[in-house]
Amino acid sequence: MSYTFAPLSSPDDSLNYSAADPAIDLLDDAAEAEIASAAPIDLLDGDAYAPIPPAPEGFRSGFVGIVGRPNVGKSTLMNQIVGQKIAITSPISQTTRNRLRGILTTSDAQIIFVDTPGIHKPHHELGKVLVKNARIAIDSVDLLLFVVDGSVEAGGGDRFVAELLSHTTTPVLLGINKADQQPADREDIDPSYQALATAQGWPVAKFSALTGDGLDQLQTHLIAQLEPGPYYYPPSLVTDQPERFIMGELIREQILTLTRDEVPHSVAIAIERVDEDPEITRILATINVERDSQKGIVIGKGGTMLKAIGSEARQQIQKLVMGHVYLELFVKVQPKWRQSRTRLAELGYRVEE
């Protein structure tokens, strides 16, 4: 696979590196087969979606907010339930920045999952926006799934979220995730969460978002707590996010995975242009960072890091668009963008209503 790495002729000195893959059509047989066999992700993009049918008798539907402290597996859970990768995942905490909606439709119900940013103490304007959006979601859904990390005992972050949820009138189900990662001497873990649930009268479900164990029972619990209702989205849809948003998130996921230190939380992706034709999808994206030192880390020695980010992101985006992708990445310094409400809005981060 061949990459070019060259300076751009741009009047903005902070925007001066790119990585693109001109040999995009030279895929091996395994890559071709993976694209061909991947299930398409049905996105809400413009008017290109199916009509909404009438719901049958006894059909239940509603919005379920997935809440919890950072890094408890909320995005992994939503991806597993809807059967598609629509939310990025990473061992880095505070990965989710937007309220993502994942849609599960069965023969007797439609659940719209709202994956919220992890509730934490914010340290900058971006953090304030994320936490405020998570709190808004608490009072704007029909049911709350409070997800906790079952591999460790309940901690201060869990108790903080539990206290926050205790003041809402929205029904809550406490979900103990990571059942597959519980240690052998786990006798104190489940009771620590059961105590949180018992104090509020919340039911409890235990599962593993990673392996899928217990998710059928969780789904049954959730549907039983929803009211009879209509289809809110076409049955084939798995997310209401536009394709460009998912593309940007897949690029950001690779930065979260491959970089270190302060870089992951200082990155925002802007999809500048998407050109589609029958043979290939060409994407131009900008990676925004806050400092020159972060730009250097993202680019890497001789462009190696930018090449790795672009290569891994392109493979994921090819599954999204079900075809070949030419991905060109630029790195730009936007000083203190996380502290500026104007720049946050420009990059798509704003308080949601």
N, C-alpha and C positions, 0 to 999 in steps of 0.2 A: 504494500500500500504506500503510495507516494504522497508526501506532503510538501508544500512550499511554505517558506517562512520569509517574509519580506517586509520592509518598511513601507508605509503608505504615504502617498503625497497628499497630506492633509494640513490645513492651516492650524489645526489644533494639535499642539505638540504632544498633548497627553494621549492622543489617539494615533498610535504609530506602530502597531503590530497586528498581524493577522495570521490566521492559520486556516488553510483550506485544503481540500482533498480533490485534486483534479482527476485522479484515477478512480473515480467513484464507480464506474461501470465494470471495474475489474474485480468483481466479487467471486469468492470461491463457491464451490457447490454447496457447502454447508450453510453459508450465509444466504444464498439464494433459497435454499429449502426452508430456512427459518422464517424468511419473509413470507414465503408462499403458504406456510402452515399456520402462521400466527392469526389469531382471531382478530377481526377488525374492531377498533374502538369507535363506537358510535358517539359522535360529539354533536353538541348543539352549535351549529355553525351557520349563521344566516338563516335562510328559509328552507335549507335542504334537510328537512326531517319529516317523518311520517305523521299523519294526523293522529290525534288522540282518540281512541275508541271509548265507547261508554263502558263503565265498569259493571261487571256482573253482580247479581244479588249476593250480599254478604261480603263483598270486597272491602278490604281495609287498606288504609293508606295514611301517610303522615310523614312528618319531618323528625328525624332523630339526630340530636346533636351529640357528637362524640367529643367529650371533654376530659381533661386530666392535666397533670403536670407534664412538662416536656419529656420526650423520649420514653414513653411508656408503650409505644407501639400503635398509636391511634391510626396513622396513615397505613401501616401494614395491615391493620384490621380492615380498613375500608377497602383496600385493594383486594384482599382475600375474599371479602363478602361479595363484592360486585363481580369478581372474577376477571378483572382487568387492572393493569397498572395505570391509575389515574392520579395518584398522589406519590410524590417522591419520598423515599425513605433513606435514612442515614443514621449511623451511630452518634452523629452530632446532635445535641439537643436543639430545640427550637427550629426544626427543619421547616415545618409548615408555616407559611406567612399569610395565606389567604384562606377564607372560608370556602373550602372545596365541597362540592356536592357530588356524591356518588349515588347512583340509582340502582336499586335492586327490585326487579319486577318478577313476581311468581304468579301462579295461576289464581291465587286468592288474595294477593296483597302487593302494594308498591311502597317500598321504604326509601325515602330520600335521606341519605346520610350526609350530615354537615360536619366535615372534619375541621375542627377549629385549631388555631395555634395553641401551643401549650401555655397554660396559665402560670405565670411566673412574675417575679418582681422586675419591672422594666428598668433598663439603664440608659435608654436613649429614646428619642421621639418615635423611632420605628417600633421599639418594644411597647411603648404606650399605645400606639395604634393597634398592634396585634392583640394585646391583652384586652383593650376596650372592645375590639371586634368579637373576641371570644365571650366576653361578658354579655354583649348584645345578643349573641346567639343563644345564650342560656334562656332568655325570656322570649325568644321568637320561634321556638320549636315545640313540637307536641310531646316529645319524650327526650330525656337525657340519658346517655350511656356514659357513666363515669368510669373511665378505664384506669386501672392501676397496674403496677408492675409486680406480678406475683412471685418474682424471683427474690425479692427482698421484702422486709417488713414495712408496714406503713410508716411514712416519715412525715416531717413537718410540711413538705409540699403537698402531700395527700390530705393532711388535716386542714391545710389552708383552703384547698379546693372544696373539701367536704363542708367546711364552714360557709363558704360562698354559696354552695348549692342548697344549704339548709334554709336559706331565705327565699328560695324560689317556690312558686306554686306548681311548676312543671314537674311531672312525675320523673323519678330517677331510678335507674337500674345500675347497680355497681357491678362492673365486669372485671374479674381478676384475670389479667392476661399473663402470658409467658408461663403457662402451666408446665410446658415442656422443659423449662429452665429452672424449675424449683430444685433446691439442693435436697440431699437425703434427709438432713436434719431440719425439716421445714415445719415442725409442729407449731412454731410461734408465728408463722407468716400469715396463713389464712385467718386465724383468729384475730389478728391485728386489723385486718380489713373487715371482718365480720362485725367487729365492735363498732366500726364507723357506720356500717349499714344498719345495724340493730338500733343504734341511737336515733336514727332518722326514720326507721321503718322501711328501708329500701330492700327490695329483693336482690339476690346475688346470683351471678352466673360466672362459671369458671371455664376458661378456654385457652387455646393457643392460636394467636393470629398467624404465626409462622407456619405451623403444621396443619391448621384447619380443624384440629380436634376440639370438639365442643361447640363449634359454630352453628351446627344445625339446631342444637338446643337453644343457643342464644337467639337465633333467628325466630324460633317459635315463641320465646319469651317476649321479644320485641313486638311481633305481630299481634300477640294476644293483648298487648297494652294500647294498641292503636284503635282509633274509632273507625266505624264504617266510613268510606270516603271514595272519591273518584281517582282516576288516573290523573296525576299532575303532569306527567311527561309521556311521550310515546313509549310503548313497552320495550322497544329495542335500544333505547338510549341508556348509557351507563354513566354519563356525566353531563352537566350543563355548561362546562367550561369550553371556551373556544379553542380550536386547534393550536393557535399561536401561543396561548397561555401554557398549554401542556408542553409544547416544544421548549419554551423558555425554562420550565421547571425541570425538564430532562437534562438540559445543559447545566443548570444550577446543581442538580444532584451529583453530577460528575465532579464538580468543583468541591462540593462537600466531602466527597469520597476521597479525592486525590490530594487535596491541599491540607494545610495544617495551621496551627496557631490561630491568629485572629482573622484569617482570610475568609473562612466560610460565612461568617455572619456579616462581613463587609461587602458582600457581592450582591449585585442585582443584575438581572438579565433583561435586555430590551431586544425584542425581535423587530428588526428594522424593515425587513422585506422578505416576502415569500413569493416566489415565482413557480408556478406549477405548469407542467406540460405532461403529455402521456408517458414520456420516457424518464423524467427525473424531476425532483422537487429541489429548487435552489433556495437556500436560506441564508440570510445575512443577519447576524446577531452581534450585539455589543455586550461585553462583560464589563460592568461598571464596578470599580473599586474605589476606596477612599484615599489611598496613599500610593506614592511611587514604589515603595517597598513591597506593597501587596501586588502591584502590577508585575514586579519582577518575579515574585513567587508564582503567579498565575502563568506567566510566560515560560519560566524555567530556563535553565542553561541551554542556549542554542535553540530555544523554542520547544524543548522536549515536553514540558508540562502542558503547554497549549495544544500541542499535537495529541497528547494522550487524552486530554479533555474532549477535544473535537472528535477523535476516533470513537471513543466510548459513547459520547452523546449521539453521534450520527447513527450508530448501530441501534440505539433505542428509538430514535426518531423514525428510522426506516420501518420499525414494527408499527409505529403509530400511523404512518401514511401508507403503509403496505406497498412500498416501492423504493426505488433508489433515491438517495439524498446527496446533494452537494451542500456541505455546511461550511460557511466562512465565518470565522470568529474574529472580532476586534476587542482589544482591551483599552478601556478609557478610565482615566482618573477623574472622579467626581468628589472633590474634598467634602468630607462631613455630610454626605448625602443622607445618612440616617438621622441627622439632627435637623434637617430642613423639611418643613411641611410641603413646600413647593416642589422640591425634588422628589419627595416621597410620592406625591400625587402624580408627577410626571412618569414615575416608574411603576405606577399602578397600585400604590399602597395608600389607602385612605380609609377613614372610618366608614364602615358599612352601615346602612340603615336597616 
